[in-house]
């Protein structure tokens, strides 16, 4: 890549934070952005409509829909379709959906891939770093499992109509479960999920638990009726049903995170009326986030942690919604924690030699989890855009940023206004000789930066808010 030509300089106003040694007098050479690759339609399809998340969804869904369509094409009578096979297909998909969301499974995936050596070709490392989009497997499996269950419900209905099945309870439970599955999918659709995240979270939890309980009841009733017609014992038939073992595994993994439910003590540190720092004494895994709640059966909020001087860790909460605003203004000293800390997107920066980390506002918290990691070998350049950084986040946070990157570009938007983050990001990528860009910000800016970089051939990564 050609060296940038310094066309003109961009000087932000001094942000009056000399105590922390961070200032915004940093001079940047502004580059003309290169043309984006491909035509508009192809570019939008490749980098937005058919991103890695949706590709994984498609693989899982197509792998299920083909055998389902083959089975439908061969359908001539009820004897040709086994209720056991349909139940197995549905429960297998639900098992995959549950497993890929388990904290320990996600942690294993991340920690396996971030050990890929820097000598590995960049193309492979770029692909591997997309592992955080594994949620496409989850959603693909749920939708595919629901399609199998629709087929199962249709066959149960036909069996009941032909009097091959006499249990009204089985028929009723089938339709109740189907309604629950469709409700889960409906509230998880991005448009509705972002509009009312609480409804999504509660429907996922309560409808999900109810669905598994009903699936258990339906299986028990089906096995009981089959045992009567075939004159076989209930136990003999049950342990030979694949669905039984899938439901056992699903149930165990639904319970597992709650076995680690406990209350942690926090030390709130009011940074400003916009931001709060919650300090804790526990030791957590590097580059991980923990979810906290005031009420375990209600809403949970995940925040990235970063190490604190003297041991323990911290997390930054900024006013963004009703819960966070209330928490910033009136923090508690004890919150509920469950499961194990979950590794975050930024951990995949480990697979690159040099990266540019772009963030805004309280996104600096997740970035510090990576920047302060002692084992980090990846060189970093930080671009942080935020109103009044010292006033909002305090000396400790600003000093930490300067320690890990003495040449960090910190822009006080209260003084200089909002900069062209796309141009600045590309400029830093070229000048720093980076291999990739990571953006940890709000959904709008993150998607804008990632799309702008990827469409110009720059490996770029950021959260996708799929849960």
C-alpha positions in Angstrom: 0.0 0.0 0.0 1.4 3.4 -1.0 2.5 5.8 1.8 -0.1 8.5 2.5 0.5 12.0 1.1 0.0 14.7 3.8 -2.5 16.9 2.0 -3.4 18.9 5.1 -3.5 18.5 8.8 -6.5 18.1 11.2 -5.8 19.8 14.6 -8.5 19.3 17.3 -8.7 21.9 20.0 -6.8 21.2 23.2 -9.1 19.3 25.6 -7.6 20.6 28.9 -6.5 17.2 30.1 -2.8 17.8 30.4 -2.8 16.2 33.9 -3.5 12.8 32.2 -1.0 13.6 29.5 -3.6 13.0 26.9 -4.3 15.9 24.6 -6.0 16.3 21.2 -3.2 18.4 19.6 -2.2 15.2 17.7 -1.6 16.0 14.1 -3.1 13.7 11.5 -2.4 13.5 7.8 -5.8 13.4 6.2 -6.0 10.9 3.3 -8.3 10.8 0.4 -10.3 7.6 0.9 -9.8 5.1 -1.9 -12.8 3.9 -3.9 -14.9 1.2 -2.4 -14.6 -2.2 -4.1 -17.4 -3.7 -6.3 -20.6 -2.1 -7.4 -23.2 -0.8 -4.9 -25.5 -3.8 -5.1 -22.6 -6.4 -4.8 -20.9 -4.4 -2.0 -24.1 -4.1 0.1 -24.9 -7.7 -0.4 -21.4 -9.0 0.5 -20.7 -6.8 3.5 -24.2 -6.3 5.0 -26.9 -8.6 3.6 -24.8 -11.7 3.4 -22.2 -11.2 6.2 -20.6 -14.1 8.0 -23.5 -14.3 10.5 -26.0 -14.8 7.7 -23.7 -17.2 5.8 -23.5 -19.4 8.9 -27.3 -19.1 9.3 -27.7 -20.2 5.6 -25.4 -23.1 5.9 -27.3 -24.5 9.0 -30.7 -23.8 7.5 -30.0 -25.3 4.0 -28.4 -28.3 5.6 -31.8 -28.9 7.3 -34.2 -27.8 4.7 -32.8 -30.2 2.0 -33.5 -33.4 3.9 -36.8 -32.0 5.1 -37.9 -31.3 1.5 -36.7 -34.7 0.4 -38.8 -36.3 3.1 -41.8 -34.3 2.1 -41.3 -35.3 -1.6 -41.4 -38.9 -0.6 -44.5 -38.6 1.6 -47.2 -40.9 0.4 -48.7 -42.1 3.6 -48.2 -41.6 7.4 -46.3 -44.8 7.6 -43.5 -43.3 5.5 -42.8 -40.5 8.0 -41.5 -41.4 11.5 -42.5 -39.2 14.3 -39.3 -40.3 16.0 -37.2 -39.0 13.2 -39.0 -35.6 13.1 -38.7 -35.2 16.8 -35.0 -36.1 16.7 -34.3 -33.6 13.9 -36.1 -30.8 15.8 -34.5 -31.6 19.2 -31.0 -31.9 17.6 -31.3 -28.4 16.2 -32.5 -27.0 19.5 -29.5 -28.7 21.2 -27.1 -27.1 18.7 -28.8 -23.7 19.3 -28.4 -24.0 23.1 -24.8 -25.3 23.0 -23.4 -22.5 20.7 -24.7 -19.9 23.2 -23.1 -21.5 26.3 -20.4 -19.3 27.8 -17.9 -22.0 28.1 -18.4 -23.1 24.5 -17.9 -19.5 23.3 -14.8 -19.1 25.5 -13.3 -22.3 24.1 -13.9 -21.1 20.5 -12.3 -17.7 21.1 -9.3 -19.0 23.1 -8.6 -21.7 20.5 -8.6 -19.3 17.6 -6.7 -16.4 19.2 -3.7 -18.7 19.6 -3.2 -18.9 15.8 0.3 -17.6 15.2 1.0 -14.3 13.4 2.9 -16.2 10.8 -0.4 -17.6 9.5 -1.4 -16.0 6.2 -3.5 -12.8 6.8 -6.4 -14.2 4.7 -6.8 -17.1 7.1 -6.4 -14.9 10.2 -9.0 -12.5 8.8 -11.5 -15.4 8.4 -10.8 -16.9 11.8 -11.3 -13.5 13.5 -15.0 -13.6 12.5 -15.6 -16.4 15.0 -17.6 -13.9 17.1 -20.4 -14.1 14.5 -21.1 -17.7 15.5 -24.6 -16.5 16.5 -25.6 -17.4 12.9 -25.4 -21.0 13.9 -27.7 -20.4 16.9 -30.4 -18.6 14.9 -30.1 -21.0 12.0 -30.6 -24.0 14.2 -33.6 -22.4 16.0 -35.4 -21.6 12.7 -34.5 -25.0 11.2 -35.6 -26.8 14.4 -38.9 -24.9 14.2 -39.5 -26.0 10.6 -38.9 -29.6 11.7 -41.3 -29.1 14.5 -44.0 -27.7 12.2 -43.6 -30.9 10.1 -43.9 -32.9 13.3 -47.0 -31.1 14.4 -48.6 -31.6 11.0 -47.9 -35.3 11.2 -49.3 -35.5 14.8 -52.4 -33.8 13.6 -52.8 -36.3 10.7 -52.2 -39.2 13.0 -54.9 -37.8 15.4 -57.3 -37.3 12.5 -56.7 -40.9 11.3 -57.1 -42.1 14.9 -53.5 -43.5 14.9 -52.9 -41.2 17.8 -55.6 -40.9 20.5 -54.0 -38.4 23.0 -55.7 -35.0 22.9 -53.0 -33.8 25.3 -50.2 -34.5 22.8 -52.1 -32.6 20.1 -52.7 -29.6 22.4 -49.2 -29.5 23.7 -47.8 -29.6 20.1 -49.7 -26.5 19.1 -48.8 -24.7 22.3 -45.1 -25.5 21.8 -45.3 -24.3 18.2 -46.8 -21.0 19.3 -44.0 -20.5 21.8 -41.3 -21.3 19.2 -42.9 -18.8 16.7 -43.1 -16.2 19.5 -39.4 -16.7 20.3 -38.4 -16.2 16.6 -40.7 -13.2 16.2 -39.3 -11.3 19.2 -35.7 -12.2 18.2 -36.1 -10.6 14.8 -33.7 -7.7 14.7 -36.3 -5.0 14.1 -38.3 -6.1 17.2 -35.3 -7.0 19.3 -33.8 -3.5 19.0 -37.2 -1.8 19.5 -37.9 -3.7 22.8 -34.9 -5.6 24.1 -36.6 -6.4 27.4 -39.4 -8.2 25.5 -36.9 -10.1 23.6 -34.9 -11.1 26.7 -38.0 -12.1 28.7 -39.6 -14.0 25.8 -36.4 -15.8 25.1 -36.0 -16.9 28.7 -39.5 -17.7 29.8 -40.9 -19.0 26.4 -37.7 -21.0 26.0 -38.0 -22.6 29.4 -41.7 -23.3 28.8 -41.0 -24.8 25.4 -38.5 -27.3 26.7 -40.8 -28.2 29.6 -43.6 -28.8 27.1 -41.3 -30.8 24.8 -40.6 -33.0 27.8 -44.2 -33.5 28.5 -45.0 -34.3 24.9 -42.2 -36.8 24.7 -43.4 -38.6 27.9 -47.0 -38.7 26.6 -46.0 -40.0 23.1 -43.8 -42.7 24.7 -46.6 -43.7 27.1 -49.1 -44.1 24.2 -46.6 -46.0 22.0 -45.7 -48.3 24.9 -49.4 -49.3 25.3 -49.8 -50.0 21.6 -46.6 -52.0 21.3 -46.7 -53.6 24.7 -43.3 -52.3 25.6 -42.1 -50.7 28.9 -41.9 -47.0 29.2 -38.2 -47.1 30.3 -37.3 -49.4 27.4 -38.7 -47.0 24.8 -37.6 -43.7 26.5 -33.9 -44.4 26.7 -33.9 -45.5 23.0 -35.3 -42.1 21.9 -32.6 -39.7 20.6 -34.9 -36.9 21.6 -34.7 -38.0 25.2 -30.9 -37.6 25.3 -31.0 -34.2 23.5 -33.6 -32.9 26.0 -31.4 -34.2 28.9 -28.4 -32.3 27.5 -30.5 -29.1 26.8 -32.0 -29.2 30.3 -28.6 -29.6 31.9 -27.2 -26.6 30.0 -30.3 -24.5 30.8 -29.7 -25.1 34.5 -25.9 -24.9 34.4 -25.5 -21.1 34.4 -27.9 -20.7 37.2 -25.9 -23.1 39.4 -23.3 -20.3 39.4 -25.8 -17.6 40.4 -24.3 -15.5 43.2 -24.1 -11.9 44.4 -20.9 -9.9 44.0 -19.9 -6.8 46.0 -19.0 -3.8 43.9 -17.4 -0.5 44.7 -19.2 2.2 42.7 -17.0 5.1 41.5 -19.0 8.0 40.1 -17.0 9.3 37.1 -19.6 11.9 36.0 -23.3 12.2 35.7 -22.9 10.2 32.4 -20.5 7.4 33.5 -20.0 5.1 36.4 -17.1 2.8 37.1 -18.0 -0.4 39.0 -14.9 -1.9 40.7 -14.8 -5.4 42.1 -12.2 -7.5 43.9 -12.8 -10.8 42.1 -10.3 -12.0 39.4 -11.9 -12.7 36.0 -10.5 -14.1 32.8 -8.8 -11.7 30.4 -10.9 -9.9 27.8 -14.2 -11.1 29.2 -17.6 -9.6 30.0 -19.9 -10.3 32.9 -23.6 -9.8 33.0 -25.1 -8.1 36.1 -28.7 -7.9 37.3 -30.7 -6.4 40.1 -33.2 -9.2 39.8 -32.1 -12.6 38.4 -35.4 -13.4 36.7 -35.6 -10.0 35.1 -33.2 -8.1 32.8 -29.4 -8.8 32.6 -26.8 -6.3 31.2 -23.4 -7.4 30.1 -20.3 -5.1 30.4 -16.7 -5.7 29.5 -14.2 -5.9 32.3 -10.7 -4.6 32.5 -8.0 -5.1 35.2 -7.7 -2.7 38.1 -4.5 -1.5 39.7 -4.0 -3.5 42.8 -6.0 -6.5 41.7 -9.6 -7.2 40.8 -11.3 -5.5 37.9 -13.6 -2.8 36.7 -16.4 -2.1 34.2 -17.7 1.2 32.9 -21.4 1.9 32.6 -22.6 4.9 30.7 -26.1 6.4 30.4 -27.7 4.9 27.3 -31.1 3.6 28.4 -33.5 3.6 31.4 -31.6 0.9 33.3 -28.1 2.4 32.7 -29.2 5.9 33.5 -30.8 4.8 36.8 -27.7 2.8 37.6 -25.3 5.6 36.9 -27.2 8.0 39.1 -28.0 5.5 41.9 -25.6 2.6 41.8 -25.9 -0.4 44.1 -23.1 -2.1 45.9 -24.3 -5.6 45.2 -25.5 -7.2 41.9 -26.3 -10.7 40.8 -23.9 -12.6 38.6 -24.5 -15.9 36.8 -22.5 -18.3 34.6 -18.9 -17.6 33.8 -17.3 -14.4 32.3 -17.7 -14.5 28.5 -14.9 -13.6 26.1 -15.6 -10.6 23.9 -15.1 -9.6 20.2 -11.9 -7.6 20.8 -10.0 -10.7 22.0 -9.7 -11.7 18.3 -7.3 -8.8 17.8 -4.8 -11.3 19.3 -4.5 -12.9 15.9 -3.1 -9.8 14.2 0.4 -8.1 14.6 -0.8 -4.5 14.5 -4.4 -3.2 14.8 -6.2 0.1 15.0 -8.8 0.2 17.8 -11.6 2.7 17.2 -14.0 3.6 20.0 -16.3 6.3 21.2 -17.6 7.2 24.7 -17.7 4.3 27.2 -16.5 1.9 24.5 -13.1 2.6 26.0 -14.0 0.1 28.7 -14.0 -3.0 26.5 -10.9 -1.6 24.7 -9.0 -1.4 28.0 -9.7 -5.1 28.6 -7.5 -5.8 25.6 -5.1 -2.9 25.9 -4.2 -3.7 29.5 -3.8 -7.4 29.0 -0.2 -8.2 30.1 0.1 -11.1 27.6 -0.7 -9.0 24.6 1.8 -9.0 21.8 -0.4 -7.2 19.3 0.7 -3.6 18.8 -2.2 -1.1 18.9 -3.1 2.4 17.9 -6.2 3.9 19.7 -8.7 6.3 18.2 -11.1 7.5 20.9 -13.8 10.1 20.2 -15.8 11.3 23.2 -17.2 14.4 24.8 -14.9 15.8 27.5 -12.9 12.6 28.2 -11.2 13.8 31.4 -14.4 15.3 32.9 -16.5 12.3 31.9 -14.2 9.4 32.6 -11.6 10.7 35.0 -7.8 10.7 35.3 -7.4 7.0 35.8 -9.1 6.0 32.6 -7.3 8.7 30.5 -3.9 7.9 32.0 -4.5 4.2 31.3 -5.1 5.0 27.6 -1.9 7.0 27.4 0.1 4.3 29.1 -0.9 1.6 26.7 -0.6 3.9 23.6 1.4 7.1 24.1 0.3 8.2 20.6 -3.4 7.6 21.1 -5.6 9.9 19.2 -8.2 11.2 21.7 -10.7 13.7 20.2 -12.8 15.8 22.5 -16.0 16.2 20.5 -17.3 18.8 22.9 -14.5 21.1 21.8 -13.9 20.1 18.1 -17.2 18.6 17.1 -17.6 15.1 15.6 -14.8 14.2 13.3 -14.9 12.1 10.1 -14.3 8.8 11.8 -14.1 6.8 8.6 -11.3 9.0 7.2 -9.4 9.1 10.5 -9.7 5.3 10.9 -8.4 4.7 7.4 -5.6 7.2 7.9 -4.4 5.6 11.1 -4.7 2.1 9.5 -2.3 3.2 6.7 0.1 5.3 8.8 0.4 2.7 11.6 0.8 -0.2 9.1 -2.0 -2.1 10.8 -3.4 -5.4 9.6 -6.9 -4.8 10.9 -9.4 -2.4 12.4 -11.6 -3.2 15.5 -14.4 -0.8 16.3 -16.1 -0.9 19.7 -18.8 1.8 19.7 -22.6 2.2 19.3 -24.4 0.1 16.6 -24.5 3.0 14.1 -20.9 4.0 14.2 -19.6 0.4 14.5 -21.5 -0.7 11.4 -20.4 2.4 9.5 -16.7 1.9 10.3 -16.8 -1.9 9.6 -18.6 -1.5 6.3 -16.4 1.5 5.2 -13.2 -0.5 5.9 -14.2 -3.9 4.6 -15.6 -2.4 1.4 -12.1 -0.9 0.8 -10.3 -4.2 1.5 -9.4 -3.5 5.1 -10.1 -6.3 7.6 -12.5 -4.8 10.1 -14.4 -6.2 13.0 -17.0 -5.1 15.6 -19.9 -6.3 17.7 -23.0 -7.3 15.8 -25.6 -7.2 18.6 -27.2 -10.5 17.8 -28.4 -11.2 21.4 
